[in-house]
Amino acid sequence: MIITDWDNGEIVRVLVARNKISQKKLIEMLEKAAGVEIPQSTFANRIFRNSMRLREMQQICEVLGYDLILQPKK
């Protein structure tokens, strides 16, 4: 799937939908993996403002079992 033109929210919504979990469940999974508390409002604001860091997106992919792959355009 090519996601070059997508924002954070679109990517997270697809990952959540494909894994049949809620955003709240995703946050719980991230908290368990990182060992820190993540307020739901902070998480939602980062998605809404498209200000999620690469490391945060990597963690989301990790807990959901996805790889981030960069490759040259065809």
Secondary structure, 3 states (H helix, E strand, C coil): CCCCCCCHHHHHHHHHHHCCCCHHHHHHHHHHHHCCCCCHHHHHHHHHCCCCCHHHHHHHHHHHCCCCCCCCCC
